[in-house]
């Protein structure tokens, strides 16, 4: 009866082993296979009696030694030595030469006297899990590549403490901080000091509504403030928990410049119309005054000297007002352009000798010229362009009364001829920069405030643009661009 029950239990045990959806191997203390289940023999495509009795590494990996076989053996030896379970993951090929990822649980078996008797290996096929993991890694890598390719937007991520945990290539370009300099630093690094107290409120709004958007100023590495459109989104993990915030900042510097140019152009056009009307109204009485003076001067010998002196002063001031009105009308009129193909380098070179006709301290100023090696052909009116460059050079000279350097460079930038005229003078304040092209705005004692307005109009009529960069005590640079023609 006992014998029959023993046979029955052995049959049940073997049946359980064979039905288990894992690989089961029992190795004796010398590393030979004493037992394996059907799941493992089917995987190799061999009968169990062929596998049992073979060395475990030869049965699993073949007769030819492999590096992974040696690593597996080392893990088994370590498990036996330290008398504790261990794990090993590697790939094996089945009977159809299909690759499987297997995870092995290594369990050394010891007798009551703590002598090593054998080792039980339990293997799980984790191929699907590994493939999903690889797929997720590929997706993660793809996303990283996408984020790294976005260079016009500053993309960065913070944890709940406000420390930067991701900092993309676009952020490096926009802010000037490298990834190593910014990572794990507090987000306040990128905000102006007076805005730091507003950050918690922004994050709360992003958390409540799912998004925060605002135009504001952020700070570059050098401390320069610049305009951005900032979007903040809550970062949620797979369990629905808030783990941080995603920041996307779009640099609005060029857009703001364009908006300012459009605003300036519209304002100049309106002022031009107004100025033209006023100039005509002033010219009418001026003609009367000038005509009356001419009649009086016909009888100059009959006029007492003291009265004649006063009349001469009236004539001088009338002539001064008339010249001013001529400039106002010139500013307000769109004169007909006489376009021809010009090499901008030659235009500028032709202007420089004309500076000697102006009352300028030429001997105190060193002129440095760096012209583009290639021709920069543009369509332009030679006389009007000469007026622009004379005006800008005269302004540069007047900004350096104690001497300095005038630097003129030309080169091609994105199908445009770019001209930079720089001085080493006192520079222009930010407040004055905003009004520099406004008619009648001047910081000079004897200026009319129309020179730069006229330059702006001429450049605009040539489909060009003019920008200013200035640092007080260091100097000013005028940047002019005209389309290059083929």
C-alpha positions as CSV (number, residue, x, y, z in Angstrom):
1,X,0.0,0.0,0.0
2,X,2.8,2.4,1.0
3,X,4.8,1.4,-2.2
4,X,1.8,2.2,-4.4
5,X,1.3,5.6,-2.7
6,X,5.0,6.4,-3.3
7,X,4.7,5.6,-7.0
8,X,1.5,7.7,-7.2
9,X,3.3,10.7,-5.5
10,X,6.3,10.4,-7.7
11,X,4.1,10.3,-10.8
12,X,2.2,13.4,-9.5
13,X,5.5,15.2,-8.8
14,X,6.9,14.5,-12.3
15,X,3.6,15.6,-13.8
16,X,3.7,18.8,-11.9
17,X,7.3,19.5,-13.0
18,X,6.4,18.9,-16.7
19,X,3.3,21.1,-16.6
20,X,5.1,24.0,-14.9
21,X,5.4,27.0,-17.2
22,X,9.0,27.6,-16.2
23,X,12.3,25.9,-17.0
24,X,13.4,23.6,-14.2
25,X,16.8,22.1,-13.9
26,X,18.5,20.3,-10.9
27,X,22.3,20.1,-11.0
28,X,24.3,17.8,-8.8
29,X,27.3,19.2,-6.9
30,X,29.5,18.5,-9.9
31,X,27.3,20.5,-12.3
32,X,25.7,17.5,-14.1
33,X,21.9,17.7,-14.8
34,X,20.0,15.2,-12.6
35,X,16.6,16.5,-13.5
36,X,14.9,18.7,-16.0
37,X,11.2,19.3,-17.0
38,X,9.5,18.9,-20.3
39,X,9.2,22.7,-20.8
40,X,13.0,22.9,-20.9
41,X,13.5,19.8,-23.1
42,X,10.9,21.1,-25.6
43,X,12.7,24.4,-25.7
44,X,16.0,22.7,-26.7
45,X,14.1,20.2,-28.9
46,X,15.7,17.2,-27.2
47,X,14.4,14.3,-25.2
48,X,14.9,14.5,-21.4
49,X,17.0,11.4,-21.3
50,X,19.5,13.1,-23.7
51,X,19.8,16.1,-21.5
52,X,19.9,14.4,-18.1
53,X,23.5,13.4,-17.3
54,X,25.1,16.1,-19.3
55,X,27.1,19.0,-17.9
56,X,24.7,21.9,-17.5
57,X,26.7,24.4,-19.6
58,X,27.2,22.0,-22.5
59,X,23.4,21.2,-22.5
60,X,22.5,24.9,-22.4
61,X,25.2,26.6,-24.5
62,X,26.8,23.8,-26.5
63,X,30.3,22.4,-26.4
64,X,32.0,25.6,-27.5
65,X,32.7,27.9,-24.5
66,X,31.1,31.3,-24.6
67,X,31.6,34.5,-22.5
68,X,28.0,34.4,-21.2
69,X,28.5,30.7,-20.2
70,X,31.5,31.7,-18.1
71,X,29.6,34.6,-16.4
72,X,26.6,32.3,-15.6
73,X,29.0,29.7,-14.1
74,X,30.6,32.5,-12.0
75,X,27.2,33.6,-10.7
76,X,26.3,29.9,-9.8
77,X,29.7,29.5,-8.0
78,X,29.1,32.8,-6.1
79,X,25.6,31.6,-5.1
80,X,27.0,28.3,-3.7
81,X,30.0,30.0,-2.0
82,X,27.8,32.5,-0.2
83,X,25.0,30.0,0.4
84,X,22.3,32.3,-0.9
85,X,20.0,32.6,-4.0
86,X,21.1,34.6,-7.0
87,X,19.8,35.8,-10.3
88,X,21.1,35.8,-13.9
89,X,19.6,37.1,-17.1
90,X,20.8,36.2,-20.6
91,X,19.6,35.2,-24.1
92,X,19.3,31.6,-25.4
93,X,18.2,30.2,-28.7
94,X,15.4,27.6,-28.9
95,X,15.2,24.6,-31.3
96,X,14.0,26.9,-34.1
97,X,16.9,29.2,-33.5
98,X,14.6,31.9,-32.1
99,X,16.1,34.2,-29.5
100,X,14.6,34.3,-26.0
101,X,15.5,36.3,-23.0
102,X,15.6,34.2,-19.9
103,X,15.8,35.1,-16.2
104,X,17.3,32.4,-14.0
105,X,16.7,32.0,-10.3
106,X,19.7,30.1,-8.8
107,X,19.0,28.2,-5.6
108,X,21.9,26.2,-4.0
109,X,20.7,23.1,-2.0
110,X,22.6,22.1,1.2
111,X,22.3,19.1,3.5
112,X,21.7,19.2,7.2
113,X,25.5,19.3,7.7
114,X,25.7,22.4,5.4
115,X,27.3,20.4,2.6
116,X,26.5,21.4,-1.0
117,X,24.4,18.8,-2.6
118,X,23.2,20.5,-5.8
119,X,21.7,23.6,-7.4
120,X,18.1,24.2,-8.5
121,X,17.7,26.5,-11.6
122,X,14.3,28.0,-12.3
123,X,14.1,29.9,-15.5
124,X,11.4,32.4,-16.8
125,X,11.0,33.5,-20.4
126,X,10.9,37.3,-20.2
127,X,11.2,37.9,-23.9
128,X,8.0,39.9,-24.2
129,X,8.9,41.9,-21.2
130,X,12.3,42.7,-22.6
131,X,11.0,43.6,-26.0
132,X,8.5,46.0,-24.4
133,X,11.4,47.4,-22.3
134,X,13.5,47.9,-25.5
135,X,10.5,49.4,-27.2
136,X,10.0,51.8,-24.4
137,X,13.7,52.6,-24.4
138,X,13.6,53.3,-28.1
139,X,10.5,55.5,-27.6
140,X,12.4,57.3,-24.8
141,X,15.4,57.7,-27.0
142,X,13.3,59.0,-29.9
143,X,11.6,61.6,-27.6
144,X,15.0,62.7,-26.3
145,X,16.2,63.1,-29.9
146,X,13.0,65.1,-30.8
147,X,13.5,67.4,-27.7
148,X,17.2,67.8,-28.6
149,X,16.3,68.8,-32.1
150,X,14.0,71.6,-30.9
151,X,16.4,74.5,-30.9
152,X,14.1,77.5,-31.3
153,X,12.3,76.7,-28.0
154,X,13.9,76.4,-24.6
155,X,12.5,73.2,-23.1
156,X,13.3,72.3,-19.5
157,X,11.8,70.3,-16.7
158,X,11.8,70.7,-12.9
159,X,10.9,68.5,-10.0
160,X,8.5,69.6,-7.3
161,X,11.4,71.3,-5.4
162,X,12.0,73.6,-8.4
163,X,15.3,72.0,-9.4
164,X,16.0,71.5,-13.2
165,X,16.0,67.8,-14.1
166,X,15.9,68.1,-17.9
167,X,17.5,70.9,-19.9
168,X,17.3,70.6,-23.7
169,X,19.6,71.9,-26.5
170,X,17.2,74.7,-27.2
171,X,17.5,75.9,-23.6
172,X,21.3,75.9,-24.0
173,X,21.0,78.0,-27.1
174,X,18.5,80.5,-25.7
175,X,19.9,81.0,-22.2
176,X,23.6,80.4,-22.7
177,X,23.9,78.0,-19.8
178,X,25.3,74.6,-20.7
179,X,23.5,71.4,-19.5
180,X,26.1,70.7,-16.9
181,X,25.8,74.2,-15.5
182,X,22.0,74.2,-15.3
183,X,21.1,70.6,-14.4
184,X,19.9,70.3,-10.7
185,X,20.1,74.0,-10.2
186,X,17.0,75.9,-9.0
187,X,14.7,77.3,-11.7
188,X,15.3,80.8,-10.3
189,X,18.6,80.7,-12.2
190,X,16.6,81.6,-15.4
191,X,14.2,84.2,-13.9
192,X,14.9,87.9,-13.1
193,X,15.2,88.6,-9.4
194,X,12.0,90.6,-9.0
195,X,10.0,87.7,-10.6
196,X,11.2,84.9,-8.3
197,X,8.3,85.5,-5.9
198,X,5.8,84.9,-8.7
199,X,7.1,81.4,-9.6
200,X,5.0,79.5,-6.9
201,X,1.8,81.3,-8.2
202,X,2.6,80.3,-11.8
203,X,3.1,76.7,-10.8
204,X,-0.2,76.7,-8.9
205,X,-2.0,78.0,-11.9
206,X,-0.4,75.4,-14.1
207,X,-1.4,72.6,-11.7
208,X,-5.0,73.9,-11.4
209,X,-5.8,74.6,-15.0
210,X,-3.3,72.2,-16.7
211,X,-1.4,75.1,-18.4
212,X,0.1,78.5,-17.6
213,X,1.0,80.9,-20.4
214,X,2.4,84.5,-20.1
215,X,4.6,86.9,-21.9
216,X,7.5,87.9,-19.6
217,X,11.2,88.4,-19.4
218,X,13.8,85.7,-18.5
219,X,17.5,86.1,-17.9
220,X,20.5,84.8,-19.9
221,X,23.7,83.6,-18.5
222,X,25.3,87.1,-19.0
223,X,22.5,88.7,-17.0
224,X,20.7,90.1,-20.1
225,X,16.9,90.2,-19.9
226,X,15.0,89.1,-23.0
227,X,11.3,88.7,-23.8
228,X,9.7,85.2,-24.0
229,X,6.3,83.6,-24.2
230,X,6.5,81.1,-21.3
231,X,4.2,78.0,-21.1
232,X,4.2,75.7,-18.0
233,X,2.6,72.3,-17.9
234,X,2.2,69.9,-14.9
235,X,4.3,66.7,-15.3
236,X,2.2,63.6,-14.3
237,X,3.5,60.1,-13.9
238,X,1.8,56.8,-14.9
239,X,0.0,56.7,-11.5
240,X,-1.5,60.2,-12.0
241,X,0.8,61.8,-9.5
242,X,2.3,65.3,-10.0
243,X,6.1,64.9,-10.2
244,X,7.2,68.2,-11.6
245,X,6.6,70.8,-14.3
246,X,7.5,71.2,-18.0
247,X,8.6,74.7,-19.1
248,X,8.6,75.8,-22.8
249,X,10.0,79.3,-23.5
250,X,9.8,80.9,-26.9
251,X,12.4,83.6,-27.5
252,X,10.3,86.7,-28.6
253,X,13.3,89.0,-29.2
254,X,12.9,89.0,-33.0
255,X,9.1,89.2,-32.9
256,X,9.3,92.2,-30.5
257,X,11.8,93.9,-32.8
258,X,9.5,93.3,-35.8
259,X,6.5,94.6,-33.9
260,X,8.5,97.7,-32.9
261,X,9.6,98.3,-36.5
262,X,6.0,98.1,-37.7
263,X,4.9,100.4,-34.9
264,X,7.7,102.9,-35.7
265,X,6.9,102.8,-39.4
266,X,3.2,103.5,-38.8
267,X,4.0,106.2,-36.3
268,X,6.6,107.8,-38.7
269,X,4.0,107.7,-41.5
270,X,1.4,109.5,-39.3
271,X,4.0,112.1,-38.1
272,X,5.2,112.5,-41.7
273,X,1.7,113.5,-42.9
274,X,1.2,115.8,-40.0
275,X,4.7,117.4,-40.5
276,X,4.0,117.9,-44.2
277,X,0.8,119.8,-43.4
278,X,2.5,122.0,-40.8
279,X,5.5,122.6,-43.1
280,X,3.2,123.9,-45.8
281,X,1.4,126.2,-43.4
282,X,4.7,127.6,-42.1
283,X,6.2,128.0,-45.5
284,X,3.3,130.4,-46.6
285,X,4.1,133.1,-44.0
286,X,7.8,132.5,-44.5
287,X,7.5,133.4,-48.2
288,X,5.8,136.6,-47.2
289,X,8.5,137.5,-44.7
290,X,11.3,136.6,-47.2
291,X,9.6,138.6,-49.9
292,X,9.1,141.7,-47.7
293,X,12.8,141.5,-46.6
294,X,13.9,141.4,-50.2
295,X,11.9,144.6,-51.0
296,X,13.3,146.3,-47.9
297,X,16.8,145.5,-48.9
298,X,16.3,147.1,-52.3
299,X,16.4,150.4,-50.4
300,X,19.1,149.3,-48.0
301,X,21.0,152.6,-48.1
302,X,17.9,154.4,-46.7
303,X,17.6,152.1,-43.7
304,X,19.3,153.1,-40.4
305,X,22.2,150.8,-39.5
306,X,20.7,149.5,-36.2
307,X,17.4,148.6,-37.9
308,X,19.3,147.0,-40.8
309,X,21.3,144.8,-38.4
310,X,18.0,143.6,-36.9
311,X,16.6,142.9,-40.4
312,X,19.7,140.8,-41.2
313,X,19.1,138.7,-38.1
314,X,15.5,138.2,-39.2
315,X,16.7,137.1,-42.6
316,X,19.2,134.6,-41.1
317,X,16.5,133.1,-38.8
318,X,14.0,133.0,-41.6
319,X,16.5,131.2,-43.8
320,X,17.2,128.7,-40.9
321,X,13.5,128.0,-40.5
322,X,13.1,127.5,-44.3
323,X,15.9,125.0,-44.4
324,X,14.3,123.1,-41.4
325,X,11.0,123.1,-43.3
326,X,12.8,121.7,-46.4
327,X,14.1,118.8,-44.2
328,X,10.6,118.2,-42.8
329,X,9.2,118.0,-46.3
330,X,12.0,115.7,-47.4
331,X,11.2,113.5,-44.4
332,X,7.5,113.4,-45.2
333,X,7.8,112.9,-49.0
334,X,8.4,109.6,-50.8
335,X,10.9,110.7,-53.4
336,X,11.2,108.7,-56.6
337,X,14.0,106.2,-56.4
338,X,16.5,105.9,-59.3
339,X,17.4,102.3,-58.8
340,X,20.5,100.7,-60.2
341,X,22.6,97.6,-59.3
342,X,25.2,98.8,-56.8
343,X,28.1,97.1,-54.9
344,X,27.5,98.1,-51.3
345,X,31.3,98.0,-50.6
346,X,31.9,100.6,-53.3
347,X,29.0,102.8,-52.1
348,X,30.5,103.0,-48.6
349,X,34.1,103.5,-49.9
350,X,32.8,106.4,-52.0
351,X,31.2,108.0,-49.0
352,X,34.2,108.2,-46.7
353,X,36.1,111.0,-48.6
354,X,32.9,113.1,-48.4
355,X,33.2,113.2,-44.6
356,X,36.0,115.8,-44.9
357,X,33.3,118.3,-46.0
358,X,31.7,118.2,-42.6
359,X,33.1,119.8,-39.5
360,X,34.5,116.6,-37.9
361,X,37.6,115.8,-35.9
362,X,38.9,113.4,-38.6
363,X,42.4,113.3,-37.2
364,X,41.2,111.9,-33.8
365,X,39.2,109.0,-35.3
366,X,40.7,105.8,-36.7
367,X,38.6,104.2,-39.4
368,X,38.7,100.4,-39.7
369,X,37.1,98.8,-42.7
370,X,36.4,95.1,-43.2
371,X,34.6,94.5,-46.4
372,X,33.2,91.2,-47.6
373,X,35.5,89.4,-50.0
374,X,32.5,88.7,-52.2
375,X,30.6,91.4,-54.0
376,X,27.3,92.4,-52.4
377,X,25.1,93.6,-55.2
378,X,21.9,95.5,-54.2
379,X,19.3,97.6,-56.0
380,X,19.6,101.1,-54.7
381,X,19.5,104.9,-55.4
382,X,23.2,105.9,-55.1
383,X,22.4,109.5,-53.9
384,X,20.0,108.4,-51.2
385,X,22.2,105.6,-49.9
386,X,25.2,108.0,-49.7
387,X,23.0,110.3,-47.6
388,X,22.2,107.4,-45.2
389,X,25.9,106.4,-44.8
390,X,27.1,110.0,-44.5
391,X,24.5,110.6,-41.8
392,X,25.4,107.4,-39.8
393,X,29.2,108.1,-40.1
394,X,28.7,111.7,-39.0
395,X,26.7,110.6,-36.0
396,X,29.5,108.1,-35.1
397,X,32.1,110.9,-35.3
398,X,30.0,113.2,-33.2
399,X,29.6,110.5,-30.5
400,X,33.5,110.4,-30.1
401,X,34.5,114.1,-29.5
402,X,37.7,113.0,-27.7
403,X,38.6,110.4,-30.4
404,X,38.0,106.7,-30.9
405,X,37.5,104.2,-33.6
406,X,34.9,103.9,-36.4
407,X,34.5,100.3,-37.5
408,X,32.7,99.4,-40.8
409,X,32.1,95.8,-41.8
410,X,30.1,94.2,-44.6
411,X,29.1,90.6,-45.2
412,X,26.3,88.4,-46.5
413,X,23.8,87.1,-44.0
414,X,20.8,85.0,-45.2
415,X,20.6,86.5,-48.7
416,X,21.0,90.1,-47.3
417,X,24.0,92.5,-47.5
418,X,24.6,93.4,-43.8
419,X,26.5,96.6,-43.0
420,X,27.6,97.3,-39.4
421,X,28.8,100.8,-38.5
422,X,30.2,100.9,-35.0
423,X,31.7,103.6,-32.8
424,X,33.6,103.5,-29.5
425,X,31.7,106.5,-28.1
426,X,29.6,107.0,-25.0
427,X,26.7,104.8,-26.2
428,X,22.9,105.5,-26.0
429,X,20.7,104.9,-23.0
430,X,17.8,102.3,-23.3
431,X,15.3,105.1,-22.9
432,X,16.7,107.1,-25.8
433,X,17.1,104.0,-28.0
434,X,13.3,103.6,-28.2
435,X,12.9,107.1,-29.6
436,X,16.0,107.3,-31.9
437,X,14.1,107.2,-35.2
438,X,11.3,109.5,-34.1
439,X,11.2,112.9,-35.9
440,X,12.6,115.8,-34.0
441,X,14.0,113.6,-31.2
442,X,17.6,114.6,-30.6
443,X,20.2,114.6,-27.8
444,X,22.4,117.2,-29.7
445,X,22.4,120.8,-28.8
446,X,22.1,121.9,-32.5
447,X,20.4,118.9,-34.0
448,X,17.0,118.9,-35.7
449,X,16.2,115.3,-34.9
450,X,15.4,114.4,-38.5
451,X,18.6,112.8,-39.7
452,X,17.9,109.3,-38.5
453,X,14.2,109.5,-39.4
454,X,15.2,110.3,-43.0
455,X,17.7,107.4,-42.9
456,X,15.0,105.1,-41.7
457,X,12.6,106.1,-44.5
458,X,15.3,105.7,-47.2
459,X,16.3,102.2,-46.0
460,X,12.7,101.2,-45.7
461,X,12.0,102.4,-49.3
462,X,14.9,100.1,-50.4
463,X,13.2,97.1,-48.7
464,X,15.9,97.1,-46.0
465,X,16.0,97.3,-42.2
466,X,18.0,99.2,-39.6
467,X,18.6,98.0,-36.0
468,X,20.7,99.5,-33.2
469,X,22.8,97.8,-30.5
470,X,24.3,100.1,-27.9
471,X,26.0,99.7,-24.5
472,X,26.6,102.9,-22.5
473,X,30.3,103.9,-22.2
474,X,31.2,101.3,-24.8
475,X,29.7,102.5,-28.0
476,X,26.9,102.0,-30.6
477,X,26.4,99.8,-33.7
478,X,24.0,100.5,-36.5
479,X,23.1,97.3,-38.4
480,X,21.7,97.9,-41.9
481,X,20.4,95.1,-44.2
482,X,19.5,95.2,-47.9
483,X,18.3,92.3,-50.0
484,X,21.1,90.9,-52.3
485,X,20.1,90.7,-56.0
486,X,21.4,88.0,-58.3
